Amino acid sequence: MSNYPKPDAATLLEIYRKAALIKQNDERVIKQMMAGKLVMPYYSPRGQEIIPSALSVSLTDDDYICTIYRGIHDMLAKGFPLDALWAELAGRVTGTCKGKGGPMHLTCPEKGMMVTTGIVGSSMPIATGLAWAAKLDGKNRVSVANFGDGAANIGAFHESMNMAAVWKLPVIFLCQNNLYAEHTSIAYSRVVEKISERAAGYGMPGVTVNGNDPDEMYGAAKVAIDRARAGEGPTLIEAMTFRFNGHLLGESGGYMDKDLYADAQTKDPMPILRARLIAEGIASEDELKAIETDIDARIDAALAAAMDAPFPDLAELKRDVFAEEIA
Amino acid sequence: MTEIKKMTIVEAINLALHDAMAADPTVLVLGEEVGDVQEGGVMGVTKGLSTKFGEDRVKSTPISEQAIIGAAIGAAVGGYKPVAEIMLMNFITVPMDMIVNHAAKLRFMSGGQTGVPMVIRTMTGSGFSTGGQHSDYLEAWFAHTAGIKVVAPSTPDDAYGLMRSAIDDPDPVLFIENLPSYWTPAPVTKQIIPIGKAKVAREGSDISIIAHSLMVTHSLAVAEKLAADGISVEVVDLRTIAPWDRETVLASVRKTGRAVIVHEAVKQFGIGAEIASVITEELWGTLKRPVQRVGAAYSAVPFSKPLEQAHAPTPDSIADAVKAALA
């Protein structure tokens, strides 16, 4: 990893801003759910904050991402508007999808978030198509397919990587390997040590990084993005991480290795990055506090606005099925 | 006046794709063997397109149905109008997730922020001894899925006109081509034919046959034969299965008082059930006889010739149903 570009101080602080937003937002969603004020399936990204934050600092609004049901961190890192997000989680008409998508189908084209899918592995074929569109557009935009380690075992993973390699498309396959596919440990689902080894079968670079380390994640993402923008084709990045709240919020996690879980807790990337920023003199405790206070205030406002907003009119059932309204 | 040429359905679709690509640089073609290096596919439907419009816009793909439909969805969400070929309708089982969960639903789930203006071309039809996995009609699956339109032309003129509409439609369209009808020349006027409009292919007063694809051809032959016996059969060509043209169908049955619905798909749970039900609900007082349905036997398409011939409706079995309805 030593030859990777490293984030400068300002970039590192920006990564923290994004990651802190993700963490605090997650905590607030959970609080609302526990209080019975939000009812929905929720797949917490707690523990995976650094991956999209360190990626997104090298992306623009023009770049495409596709993500999955556990993807709220990917969206927040890429700039998903907080008001529209909270209103959608609350099923309100002011939500980004008018309350018709919900947490697993969040969409925000103006920020490049084109598809969120609830089907494991389906982000990859569509991100490949977006990359084809991006290549035809000639605007040097890239397309990122987010998925988990479980998705690396479905056929679409292999089909998409092969097609993207053959067509030399500007797409980054970003596997966020949190060691568990729903309740199944990765130990039960592959014999190769690293998912990134599979890239060799498609003639593309494949790299495994510590996704919780902002330097490694930023560097690997930057190299892949630059490569895609230069027309050199796709890259598979396997970003190792851990999900602290299990698969679906509320499950007991009895299938998880207790030692592994305890060890992961000691490696929580958030306090580590925060302490580093202070130690390296990038930001003071007060400055970080100010960032966090500001985030909380923004979440407060988005939450209040969401809860005040109306539910969608029942006529919405007939809208957006097709472009023209159904009679 | 431009000269009205006779051509086959293969030539009509080729011309429609050609004209659409020439008129609109965002129209793309992809699928297995669609390029000229691969001779424009097994049937040659896309012959000449990659030579004329380049291999960036006409992409021959690996045998990767999920990636083909995924790439088409991504390109469509990214602002293009892809026409994806799934060589035979049975192979559509492979990318069902992409079609049903993504192409058909992204507009609704995104609250109208994204749309999927793509066409899926596919071919099917029994009669070539291809057995159980190469000749099924599966239109009912898609007609049952909100968000995707289903089109099935019976003539070269309709094939041209409906393909042009399908390509320009803002939503996904499944375009079902009938293989046994592929090589029968007929005049092509190059008229654009709107999706959702049926055609009275032959006027009559005693009974209405409602059909699509090859079954229209069979039904017209039946009508011709029965005319000699003094029976006046009206034949309605649905042309579009979803959304189907209730007005034209109901007007015909209101006039004749009798209806037979014919499709090559298995009769059970087929589209005939839906149409028969609506006719019964709307025209109960005017119906002279219960609505009849004619469809394939409840089995896979058999290989052995006599079995294959007995499986799908034939002019004889359609004529028997008509006579039963008139008795």
Interface residues (C-beta under 8 A of the other chain):
Chain A: Y64 C66 G95 T96 C97 K98 G99 K100 G101 H105 T107 C108 P109 M114 V115 T117 G118 I119 S122 M124 P125 I126 A127 T128 G129 L130 A131 W132 A133 A134 K135 L136 D137 S143 G155 A156 E159 S160 N162 M163 V166 W167 R319 D320 V321 F322 A323 E324
Chain B: L28 D56 R57 K59 T61 P62 S64 E65 Q66 A67 I69 G70 A71 A72 I73 G74 A75 A76 V77 G78 G79 Y80 P82 D97 M98 N101 H102 L106 R107 F108 M109 S110 G111 G112 Q113 T114 G115 A146 G147 K149 P170 D171
